[in-house]
Amino acid sequence: MGEFFTLLKGGNKPSLYAAITNTFIAIMKGVAFFFTGNVAMFAETMHSIGDAANQFFVFIGSALSKKAPTKRFPNGFGRLLNIVLLGAVLIVGIMAYETIIEGWHQLTHPVEAEGFIISVVVLSIAIILETFVLYKAGKEILHEAGVKGGAMAPLTTSFAHMNRAKPATKLVFLEDLVATSGGVLALIAVLIAHYTGFLAIEGAASIAIGLMMFYVVTKVFLENARGAIGETDEQMVNHIAHLLSDHPDVRDIRKLEVIKEGEFLHVETKVEVNPSLNVTEADLLQDRLAELILSQPSVDDVIVSLDADDGVKHWTHVSKNPETIANLSKQ
């Protein structure tokens, strides 16, 4: 049990902050729905419950994925995070379905809700809190991508670097992006329904929120399905290929694989070196290359093999993207 709590300290912090915040928001929205019966508020309550549960699972999964390899599981637990995320999105999927069904009922059989002031106040507070969580997740994305920016960068440039973020951070960012957008949509629907009497707008907003939730489900499911199988990180392949190619003792790269395993990367490479190196020199070079690769962002495991240079060029597809190389090197 002590090991479990120790692992929790290394869990994904944005997902923990988001889970706590969304738990508070879900309670607040649930109480508001109880007193008002507002369908848009119901949609937002379901959304926040799904987000909170999801993000608690993500936090625990990201922590357990850092468990050291054992005799029974020698390859470690990196992909456990992908498996947890695959299960977590099912919760969001169920909530999305319920949200759409309830929205359809309101759209086809509109019912006037009560507690207009309560709905507006609660939704406004929720939007502010969810924007804060979104900002923190965007800031973490920039940190994980090794990118610096101004005060508004977490809400602007973070979108361009989302693919460099850890799976858990990316999920939190996407969920709270939808949560913030959904909150704004629900607030607009409540205002329109109150001032125009067009009650069906709340049902339409509920359906729209449910569809946005399904978008997150689809995107996260596909990405983590690839991660659970084992997906190549092409950007890191190019980065490590540059590092190896620039090393004075490396003549060529025969093989280079960089596989995503949860938040971590597994690297396996075979490089060609000067055939005149003796055993001691080759052993030292192998250690230096392994240390160089292990020092790169998210790399947790590396296997380096050496082979004598055969005079034939094998590795020719190294990308020449200086911005990418610079960003990765800064991390």
N, C-alpha and C positions, 0 to 999 in steps of 0.2 A: 504493500500500500504506500510505503514511503517513496518507492521509485515512481509510482504514478503521480504523486504530488510534485516530485522533483521534475518530472517531464512536463507537467502543466506549466511550470515557470517558463519553458521554452516555446509555449504555444503561440500561435499567431495573435499578436496584440490587437490589431484592428478588428478582428472578428470578435474578440472578447468585449471590447468597448462597444461594438455595434450590437452585440447580443444583450448587454445590460441596458443600453439605451432603448432598444426596440422592445424589451420586456416592459419597461416603464411606459413607452408609447402605447403598446398594445393594451395595457391595463387602463390607461387614460381613455383610449378610443372605445374600449369595451364598455366602460362606465357611461360614456357619452351616448353610445348606441342604445344602451339599456333605457336611458331616460328619453331619448329622442325617437328611436325607431328608424333613424335615417339610413337608407340603403347604402348610400355612398360611404357613410361612416362604418357600416358593416363590412364593406369591401376593404376599407382601410384597416379595420380591426383584424380581419383574416390575414391581410398582407403582413401586418406587423407581427402577428403570432407566428406565421410561417417564417418570417425573417429571423425572429428571435430564436426559435427552435433550431433553424438551419445553422445560424451562426454559432450557437453553443456547440452543436455537433462538429462544425468546422474547427473551432478552437481546440476541442478535445482531440479530433483527428490529427490536426497539425502537430499537436504535442506528442501523441503516441507514435507518429511517423518518425520521430527523432530517436526512438529507442534503438539501442545498439544491436548489431546482429547477434544472433544466438546460434548454438549448434544446430537447432532445428530449423532456424530461418537464417542461413548464412548470408543471404543477400540483403538483409536488413528489412526495414519496414517502411521505406520511403513511399512505396505505392499505396500504402494504407490510406493516405490522405485522399488519393483519387477515388478509392473505394468508398470512403466515408462521404465524399462529396456526391458520388453517384446516388447514394442512399438519401442524402440530405435534400437533393433537388426533388425527390418524390414528395416530400412534405409540401414544398412550394407548389408542386403540380396539383396536389389535392386541394390546397387552399385556392389556387387559381380557378379550378373547376367550380368550387362552391361559390366563389365570387361572381363568376359568369352566370351561373344558374340564378342566383339571387338578383343579379342585375337584369336578367331577362324577365323575371317576374315583375320587377318594378317598371320595366319598359313596356310590358304588355298590359299590366294592371296597376297603374300608378296609384300610390298611396301617399297622402300628405304626411310629412314627418313633423314632429314638434321639436322644441328646444333649439331654435335657430341660433341664438347667441352662444349656447353651449357648443354647438357644432363648429361654429366659426372660430371660437377661442381655442378649442382643442385641436382642430386642424392646423391653425396658425402656429401653435406651440410645437406640434409634431413636425411641421415643415422646417421650422428653425432647428430643431434637434437633429432631424435627418440630414439637413444640409451640413451641419457640423460633422456628423459621422462620415458623410460623403467627402467632405474636405480632408478629414484625417486619413481616409482610405486613399484619396488621390495623392496626398503627401507621401504616404507609404509607397505607392506605386513609383513615384519619382525617385524616392530613396533607393528602392530595389533596382531601378533602372540606371542608377548612377547619374541622374539628371538634376541640375539645379534650375530654379526658376523664381519668379517673383511671387508676391503674396497671392495672386490669383491663379498661379500655375497649377495647383492641385485640382482646380475646377476647369482648367482649359487644356493645357499641354499634356496632362496625365492620360488623356484618351489616346494620344499618339504612341504612348509607351506602355500601354496596357499588356501587350504580349510579353514584356520582360518582367512582369510582376509574378509573384508566387501565386499558385492557384487559389489559395485561401483569400489573399488580398484582393485578387481580381473578382472573386465571387462577392465579397463584401461591397466592393465598389459598384458592381452591376446591380446588386440588390438594392442598395441605398440610392442609386441613381433612379431606379424605377420607383422606389418608395417616395423620394422627394417629388418626382414628376407626378406620381399618383396622388400625393397629398395636394399638390397644386390643382390637379384636375378635379379632385373631389371638392375642394373649396370653391372652385368656379361653379361646379354643378349645384352646390348648395345655395350659392348666391343667386344664380339664375332661377332656380326653382322657387326660391322665396320671393323674389321681386317680380317674376313674370307669371308664376303659377304653372310653368311648364315642368311638371313633376317627372316626366319620363326622362329628363336629362340626367337625373341621378342614376337611373338604370343604365343609361348609355355610358356614363362615366364608370360605373361599376364593371361593365363588360370590358371597357377599354383598359382598366387597371388589371383585370384578369388576363387579358391578352398580353399585356406587358410582362406579367409574371411568367406566362408561358414562354415568352421570348428568352427570359433568363434561364428557365428550366432547359430549354432546347440547347442554348449556347453552352451552358455549364456542363450539361450531360455529354455533349459531343466532345468537348475538350478533355474531360476527365476520362471518358471511355478510351480516347487515344492515349492518355497518360497511363491508364491501368494496363493497357497492352504493351506500352513502351514506345514512345515517339521520339524521333530525332530532333534535337535542337539545332536547326540549321545555322542560326546566327552564331551560336557558340562554336559550332564546327568551324566556321570561317575564322572566328577569333583565335581559337587554339591553333588552327592551321597556320595563321600568320605568326603566332608566337614560335611555333616549331620551325617554320621556314626561315625565320630571322635568326635562329640560333646558329652560331658559327660552326658547331660540330654536327649539325644535321644536314645531310645531303639531299634527302628526299623523304616523303611520307608515303609509306606503302598502304597504310590503313589508318582510319580515324573515325571513331564512332562516339557520339555524345548522346546519351539516352536520358530522357527526363524520367525521374522516379520521384513523384510527389514534388516536394520543394527542392529536391536535390538533383544533381547531374552525375551520371556514371560515365567515365571516359575510358576508352580503350584505344590504344594506338600502337602501330608498329612503324618505326622510323628506320631509314637507312643512314648509316654513318660510315666514317672512314674505315676501310677494312684493315688498316694498319694499327688500329687501336688495340692495346693489350687488354687482358681481362680486367685488371684493376681500373684502367682508364674507362673502359666500357661500363663497369659497374658504377663508377662515380658519375658518369654522364647520365646513366639511367636514373639514378637518384635525383640528380639536379633537374632533369626533365619532369620527373614525377612531382617534385616540390613546386616547380613552376606552374604546372597545370592545377595542382591542388590549391594554389594561391588565388585562383580565379573565382569569380562570384558563383556561389551555389554548388561548386564542384566538391563532392563528398568522397568520391572513390575513383581511383585511377590505376590503370594497368598499362605499363610502358614496356614494349618489347623492342629489341634492337636487332638489326640485320645489316649485313655488309652491303655497301653500295654496289649495285650491279651496273651502274652507268646508264640505266634506262629511266626516263622520267615517268613516274607513276601518278603523282598528284598535280593536277593542273587546274582544278576548279576552285581556286581561292578567290573569294570576293574582294574587291578593292574599294570597300566603303569606309573611308577614313573616319566619318562621324560615328559609325557603329563601333569601330575599333577603339576610338577615343573614349566613348562612353563606357564601354566594358572595362577598359583599362583603369578608369578612375575608381571603380568600385572596390 
